[in-house]
């Protein structure tokens, strides 16, 4: 794990340099790899890829100025899968007769230490559902 830290730090520095050079595209590009002078960027769509491709010479020159030996810039379109929508949570609605039954049950239970928490829970339930 410790051996990955320098590589991760290097990639983070490269990512921040790319974001500083191309601030308009910072949220749409991610550094995938940088090996043997080839910088690989991930983009979310072909439209963004076309834009980055137009700006690649500027990016390459600016990165060279910052000490990165970038010989080529390659792009990978990585379309993210649509996240499934969370199911809609419905609230439980009890009919008035059910609420009344809970209230009656709470009243009918004996007042003992064992029933104390149950009676309190039944009363809270009935109160919330009114």
N, CA and C of each residue as an Amber inpcrd file, in Angstrom:
protein
   390
   0.8170000  -1.1800000   0.0000000   0.0000000   0.0000000   0.0000000
   0.8710000   1.2580000   0.0000000   1.9220000   1.2240000   0.7870000
   2.8050000   2.3870000   0.8740000   3.5060000   2.6460000  -0.4500000
   3.7000000   1.5980000  -1.2410000   4.3710000   1.7950000  -2.5250000
   3.4680000   2.5180000  -3.5240000   2.1650000   2.4970000  -3.3010000
   1.2350000   3.1840000  -4.2000000   1.1180000   4.6740000  -3.9130000
   1.5010000   5.0720000  -2.7250000   1.3460000   6.4720000  -2.3270000
   2.0940000   7.4450000  -3.2360000   3.3730000   7.2060000  -3.5630000
   4.0550000   8.1590000  -4.4600000   3.3900000   8.2600000  -5.8330000
   2.9450000   7.1310000  -6.3710000   2.2830000   7.1560000  -7.6770000
   0.9590000   7.9060000  -7.5930000   0.2240000   7.6980000  -6.5200000
  -1.0540000   8.3930000  -6.3480000  -0.8370000   9.8960000  -6.1830000
   0.1910000  10.2670000  -5.4310000   0.4970000  11.6890000  -5.2450000
   0.9000000  12.3290000  -6.5760000   1.6600000  11.6030000  -7.3650000
   2.0950000  12.1030000  -8.6770000   0.8800000  12.3120000  -9.5860000
  -0.0450000  11.3470000  -9.5820000  -1.2450000  11.4690000 -10.4110000
  -2.1130000  12.6410000  -9.9320000  -2.1810000  12.8430000  -8.6260000
  -2.9640000  13.9600000  -8.0830000  -2.3510000  15.2960000  -8.4910000
  -1.0210000  15.3840000  -8.4610000  -0.3600000  16.6230000  -8.8990000
  -0.6140000  16.8700000 -10.3790000  -0.5350000  15.8100000 -11.1800000
  -0.7790000  15.9430000 -12.6120000  -2.2310000  16.3540000 -12.8670000
  -3.1570000  15.7770000 -12.1200000  -4.5730000  16.1360000 -12.2560000
  -4.7870000  17.6120000 -11.9180000  -4.1670000  18.0790000 -10.8470000
  -4.3450000  19.4900000 -10.4670000  -3.6760000  20.4190000 -11.4700000
  -2.5430000  20.0180000 -12.0450000  -1.9060000  20.8380000 -13.0810000
  -2.7910000  20.9160000 -14.3240000  -3.3810000  19.7940000 -14.7170000
  -4.2830000  19.7980000 -15.8780000  -5.4930000  20.6930000 -15.6070000
  -6.0120000  20.6360000 -14.3920000  -7.1640000  21.4720000 -14.0340000
  -6.7900000  22.9500000 -14.0470000  -5.5720000  23.2730000 -13.6290000
  -5.1310000  24.6700000 -13.6270000  -4.9290000  25.1810000 -15.0500000
  -4.4720000  24.3160000 -15.9400000  -4.2090000  24.7250000 -17.3250000
  -5.5130000  24.8570000 -18.1110000  -6.4340000  23.9250000 -17.8860000
  -7.7220000  23.9400000 -18.5870000  -8.8680000  24.0150000 -17.5710000
  -9.0570000  25.1690000 -16.9310000 -10.0710000  25.2430000 -15.8710000
 -11.4970000  24.9930000 -16.3630000 -11.7860000  25.3360000 -17.6200000
 -13.1380000  25.1340000 -18.1330000 -13.4820000  23.6530000 -18.2600000
 -12.4740000  22.8210000 -18.4040000 -12.7010000  21.3870000 -18.5800000
 -12.2850000  20.5720000 -17.3660000 -11.9600000  21.2290000 -16.2790000
 -11.4290000  20.5280000 -15.1040000 -12.3910000  19.4790000 -14.5650000
 -13.6640000  19.7710000 -14.5340000 -14.6230000  18.8150000 -14.0020000
 -14.9610000  17.6950000 -14.9570000 -14.5470000  17.8380000 -16.2160000
 -14.8900000  16.8420000 -17.2270000 -13.7270000  15.9630000 -17.6520000
 -12.5690000  16.1440000 -17.0640000 -11.4210000  15.3130000 -17.4350000
 -10.7870000  14.7180000 -16.1910000 -10.3450000  13.4870000 -16.3270000
  -9.6350000  12.8030000 -15.2480000  -8.3890000  12.1580000 -15.8320000
  -7.2930000  12.2580000 -15.1070000  -6.0610000  11.6060000 -15.5390000
  -6.1990000  10.1170000 -15.2560000  -6.0700000   9.3070000 -16.3080000
  -6.1560000   7.8560000 -16.1620000  -4.7700000   7.2800000 -15.9340000
  -3.8220000   7.7050000 -16.7730000  -2.4510000   7.2170000 -16.6060000
  -1.4770000   8.1850000 -17.2670000  -0.2270000   8.0330000 -16.8700000
   0.8590000   8.8030000 -17.4780000   2.0940000   7.9210000 -17.4610000
   2.3550000   7.2770000 -18.5980000   3.4990000   6.3780000 -18.7070000
   4.1980000   6.6100000 -20.0330000   5.5010000   6.5750000 -19.9850000
   6.3360000   6.7090000 -21.1890000   5.9750000   7.9430000 -22.0090000
   5.6670000   9.0400000 -21.3350000   5.3750000  10.2930000 -22.0220000
   3.9730000  10.3970000 -22.5810000   3.1550000   9.3610000 -22.4010000
   1.7880000   9.3820000 -22.9240000   0.8110000   9.6680000 -21.7860000
   0.1330000  10.7870000 -21.8920000  -0.8770000  11.1770000 -20.9180000
  -2.2310000  10.7020000 -21.4220000  -2.9240000   9.9070000 -20.6150000
  -4.2460000   9.4000000 -20.9890000  -5.2750000  10.0690000 -20.0870000
  -6.2230000  10.7510000 -20.7280000  -7.2870000  11.4450000 -20.0090000
  -8.6240000  10.7660000 -20.2800000  -9.4440000  10.6470000 -19.2580000
 -10.8040000  10.1290000 -19.4080000 -11.7500000  11.3070000 -19.5290000
 -12.6560000  11.2170000 -20.4910000 -13.6590000  12.2570000 -20.7050000
 -15.0340000  11.5890000 -20.7660000 -16.1040000  12.3140000 -20.3950000
 -17.4150000  11.6790000 -20.3190000 -18.1690000  11.5420000 -21.6440000
 -17.7500000  12.2680000 -22.6760000 -18.4910000  12.1970000 -23.9400000
 -17.5710000  12.5320000 -25.1040000 -18.0510000  12.2200000 -26.2980000
 -17.2530000  12.5250000 -27.4860000 -17.1830000  14.0330000 -27.7290000
 -18.1890000  14.7710000 -27.2930000 -18.1580000  16.2320000 -27.4440000
 -17.0330000  16.8290000 -26.6090000 -16.8980000  16.3560000 -25.3810000
 -15.8090000  16.8400000 -24.5250000 -14.4730000  16.3750000 -25.0900000
 -14.4350000  15.1650000 -25.6420000 -13.1980000  14.6550000 -26.2420000
 -12.7530000  15.5470000 -27.3970000 -13.6950000  15.9980000 -28.2190000
 -13.3510000  16.8800000 -29.3380000 -12.7850000  18.2000000 -28.8320000
 -13.3710000  18.7050000 -27.7630000 -12.8880000  19.9690000 -27.1930000
 -11.4900000  19.8240000 -26.6090000 -11.2770000  18.7360000 -25.8860000
  -9.9570000  18.5100000 -25.2840000  -8.9210000  18.2720000 -26.3740000
  -9.3120000  17.5810000 -27.4320000  -8.3810000  17.3160000 -28.5340000
  -7.9160000  18.6250000 -29.1740000  -8.8200000  19.6050000 -29.2700000
  -8.4490000  20.9120000 -29.8140000  -7.4710000  21.6340000 -28.8920000
  -7.6140000  21.4160000 -27.5940000  -6.7670000  22.1040000 -26.6210000
  -5.5390000  21.2860000 -26.2330000  -5.3720000  20.1080000 -26.7970000
  -4.2610000  19.2250000 -26.4300000  -2.8890000  19.8690000 -26.6410000
  -2.6380000  20.5760000 -27.7520000  -1.3180000  21.2050000 -27.8990000
  -1.0210000  22.2260000 -26.7960000  -2.0200000  23.0110000 -26.4310000
  -1.8460000  23.9820000 -25.3470000  -1.5680000  23.2560000 -24.0350000
  -2.3190000  22.1880000 -23.7650000  -2.1330000  21.4060000 -22.5430000
  -0.7420000  20.7900000 -22.5050000  -0.3380000  20.2120000 -23.6150000
   0.9770000  19.5650000 -23.6850000   2.0960000  20.5760000 -23.4570000
   2.0090000  21.7330000 -24.0940000   3.0470000  22.7550000 -23.9440000
   3.0970000  23.2780000 -22.5100000   1.9340000  23.5080000 -21.9150000
   1.9040000  24.0160000 -20.5440000   2.4360000  22.9840000 -19.5590000
   2.1150000  21.7180000 -19.7770000   2.6310000  20.6670000 -18.8900000
   4.1450000  20.5250000 -19.0350000   4.6500000  20.6830000 -20.2600000
   6.1060000  20.6610000 -20.4600000   6.7540000  21.8010000 -19.6910000
   6.0980000  22.9550000 -19.6970000   6.6020000  24.1020000 -18.9470000
   6.6030000  23.8760000 -17.4460000   5.7400000  23.0040000 -16.9750000
   5.6760000  22.6950000 -15.5430000   6.5340000  21.4890000 -15.1670000
   7.2730000  20.9650000 -16.1340000   8.2000000  19.8790000 -15.8240000
   7.7040000  18.4760000 -16.1460000   6.5320000  18.3430000 -16.7060000
   6.0200000  17.0320000 -17.0920000   6.4720000  16.7270000 -18.5170000
   7.0650000  15.5880000 -18.7290000   7.5580000  15.2000000 -20.0530000
   6.4450000  14.5330000 -20.8620000   5.4690000  15.3300000 -21.2790000
   4.3210000  14.8180000 -22.0250000   4.6390000  14.8610000 -23.5110000
   4.6720000  13.6860000 -24.1340000   4.9320000  13.6020000 -25.5710000
   3.6430000  13.4780000 -26.3740000   2.6120000  12.9050000 -25.7510000
   1.3310000  12.7660000 -26.4460000   0.1910000  12.7780000 -25.4320000
  -0.9700000  13.1970000 -25.9240000  -2.1760000  13.2150000 -25.0980000
  -3.2050000  12.3200000 -25.7770000  -3.6390000  11.2990000 -25.0640000
  -4.6510000  10.3750000 -25.5850000  -5.9130000  10.5270000 -24.7550000
  -7.0380000  10.3180000 -25.4130000  -8.3240000  10.4810000 -24.7360000
  -9.1000000   9.1730000 -24.7540000  -9.7930000   8.9110000 -23.6660000
 -10.6780000   7.7510000 -23.5810000 -12.0470000   8.2500000 -23.1530000
 -13.0330000   7.9660000 -23.9830000 -14.4010000   8.3340000 -23.6370000
 -14.9400000   7.2500000 -22.7170000 -15.3170000   7.6540000 -21.5260000
 -15.8510000   6.7100000 -20.5400000 -17.2170000   7.2010000 -20.0990000
 -18.2100000   6.7020000 -20.7750000 -19.5740000   7.0970000 -20.4590000
 -19.9730000   6.4010000 -19.1680000 -20.4000000   7.1790000 -18.2190000
 -20.8130000   6.6200000 -16.9270000 -22.2000000   6.0190000 -17.0580000
 -22.3880000   4.9070000 -16.3720000 -23.7060000   4.2920000 -16.3590000
 -24.6600000   5.1790000 -15.5760000 -25.8750000   5.2340000 -16.0420000
 -26.8820000   6.0110000 -15.3190000 -27.1640000   5.3200000 -13.9910000
 -27.1520000   6.1010000 -12.9550000 -27.4240000   5.5510000 -11.6330000
 -28.9090000   5.2200000 -11.5250000 -29.2280000   4.0450000 -11.0080000
 -30.6480000   3.7280000 -10.8540000 -31.2880000   4.6620000  -9.8350000
 -32.4910000   5.0520000 -10.1340000 -33.1770000   5.9630000  -9.2270000
 -33.5580000   5.2200000  -7.9620000 -33.4610000   5.9190000  -6.8650000
 -33.8480000   5.3190000  -5.5930000 -35.3570000   5.1260000  -5.5910000
 -35.7880000   4.0010000  -5.0840000 -37.2430000   3.8190000  -5.0160000
 -37.8670000   4.8500000  -4.0870000 -39.0050000   5.3030000  -4.4800000
 -39.6820000   6.3340000  -3.7040000 -40.2140000   5.7210000  -2.4120000
 -39.8650000   6.3320000  -1.3090000 -40.3190000   5.8340000  -0.0170000
 -41.7150000   6.3930000   0.2590000 -42.6230000   5.4880000   0.5020000
 -43.9790000   5.9150000   0.8150000 -44.1680000   5.8750000   2.3230000
 -44.9230000   6.8010000   2.8130000 -45.1930000   6.7970000   4.2490000
 -46.4010000   5.8990000   4.5120000 -46.3590000   5.2530000   5.6290000
 -47.4350000   4.3510000   6.0060000 -48.6060000   5.1570000   6.5490000
 -49.7540000   4.9560000   5.9690000 -50.9460000   5.6370000   6.4470000
 -51.8940000   4.5940000   7.0080000 -52.2110000   4.7570000   8.2570000
 -53.1260000   3.8370000   8.9160000 -54.5290000   4.4250000   8.9170000
 -55.5280000   3.5790000   8.7130000 -56.9000000   4.0910000   8.8050000
 -57.2120000   4.4810000  10.2490000 -58.1490000   5.3600000  10.4360000
 -58.4850000   5.8140000  11.8000000 -58.8470000   4.6710000  12.7470000
 -59.4560000   3.6240000  12.2180000 -59.8140000   2.4970000  13.0920000
 -58.5720000   1.7950000  13.6200000 -57.5080000   1.7230000  12.8130000
 -56.2680000   1.0920000  13.2670000 -55.6020000   1.9420000  14.3420000
 -55.5960000   3.2460000  14.1470000 -55.0140000   4.1490000  15.1460000
 -55.7840000   4.0280000  16.4530000 -57.0970000   3.9570000  16.3420000
 -57.9320000   3.8140000  17.5400000 -57.6520000   2.4820000  18.2370000
 -57.4190000   1.4300000  17.4550000 -57.1170000   0.1250000  18.0440000
 -55.8010000   0.1710000  18.8160000 -54.8060000   0.8710000  18.2900000
 -53.5330000   1.0080000  19.0180000 -53.7350000   1.7830000  20.3230000
 -54.5420000   2.8310000  20.2670000 -54.8190000   3.6080000  21.4820000
 -55.5360000   2.7530000  22.5280000 -56.5040000   1.9660000  22.0750000
 -57.2430000   1.0980000  22.9940000 -56.3330000   0.0300000  23.5910000
 -55.4410000  -0.5100000  22.7770000 -54.5020000  -1.5130000  23.2780000
 -53.5980000  -0.9060000  24.3420000 -53.1140000   0.3090000  24.1020000
 -52.2460000   0.9760000  25.0810000 -52.9890000   1.2040000  26.3930000
 -54.2750000   1.5320000  26.3080000 -55.0690000   1.7680000  27.5180000
 -55.3990000   0.4660000  28.2450000 -55.5430000  -0.6170000  27.4840000
 -55.9720000  -1.8760000  28.0990000 -54.8350000  -2.6520000  28.7670000
 -53.5960000  -2.3470000  28.4270000 -52.4660000  -3.0700000  29.0300000
 -52.2860000  -2.6610000  30.4880000 -51.8790000  -3.6340000  31.2900000
 -51.6410000  -3.3580000  32.7060000 -50.4610000  -2.4030000  32.8630000
 -50.5140000  -1.5930000  33.8860000 -49.4510000  -0.6230000  34.1520000
 -48.3560000  -1.3030000  34.9680000 -47.4810000  -2.0510000  34.2630000
 -46.3710000  -2.7450000  34.9270000 -45.0630000  -2.2800000  34.3150000
 -43.9730000  -2.6270000  34.9770000 -42.6470000  -2.2480000  34.4730000
 -42.3650000  -2.9190000  33.1290000 -42.8730000  -4.1420000  32.9590000
 -42.6500000  -4.8660000  31.7070000 -43.3930000  -4.2150000  30.5420000
 -44.5620000  -3.6780000  30.7930000 -45.3880000  -3.0980000  29.7280000
 -45.1210000  -1.6150000  29.4930000 -44.3340000  -0.9990000  30.3480000
 -44.1290000   0.4510000  30.2950000 -43.6310000   0.9160000  28.9210000
 -42.5960000   0.2650000  28.3880000 -42.0330000   0.6750000  27.0900000
 -43.0020000   0.3920000  25.9520000 -43.7100000  -0.7490000  26.0300000
 -44.6740000  -1.0870000  24.9870000 -45.8170000  -0.0740000  24.9520000
 -46.3250000   0.2940000  26.1010000 -47.4110000   1.2780000  26.1740000
 -46.9380000   2.6210000  25.6140000 -45.7250000   3.0300000  25.9600000
 -45.1890000   4.3000000  25.4520000 -45.0390000   4.2500000  23.9330000
 -44.5630000   3.1190000  23.4020000 -44.3970000   2.9810000  21.9550000
 -45.7450000   3.0070000  21.2440000 -46.7400000   2.3330000  21.7990000
 -48.0740000   2.3370000  21.1950000 -48.6720000   3.7400000  21.1890000
 -48.4740000   4.4690000  22.2600000 -49.0020000   5.8430000  22.3250000
 -48.2930000   6.7580000  21.3120000 -46.9650000   6.5940000  21.1800000
 -46.2240000   7.3950000  20.1820000 -46.7070000   7.0690000  18.7740000
 -46.9020000   5.7830000  18.5000000 -47.3770000   5.3630000  17.1850000
 -48.7400000   5.9770000  16.8840000 -49.6390000   5.9000000  17.8320000
 -50.9790000   6.4550000  17.6270000 -50.9180000   7.9730000  17.4580000
 -50.0650000   8.6280000  18.2290000 -49.9410000  10.0860000  18.1470000
 -49.4000000  10.5210000  16.7790000 -48.4080000   9.7960000  16.2620000
 -47.8240000  10.1480000  14.9550000 -48.8120000   9.9340000  13.8180000
 -49.6640000   8.9390000  13.9520000 -50.5650000   8.5720000  12.8500000
 -51.8980000   9.3160000  12.8740000 -52.0980000  10.1690000  13.8480000
 -53.3490000  10.9450000  13.8840000 -53.3730000  11.9910000  12.8320000
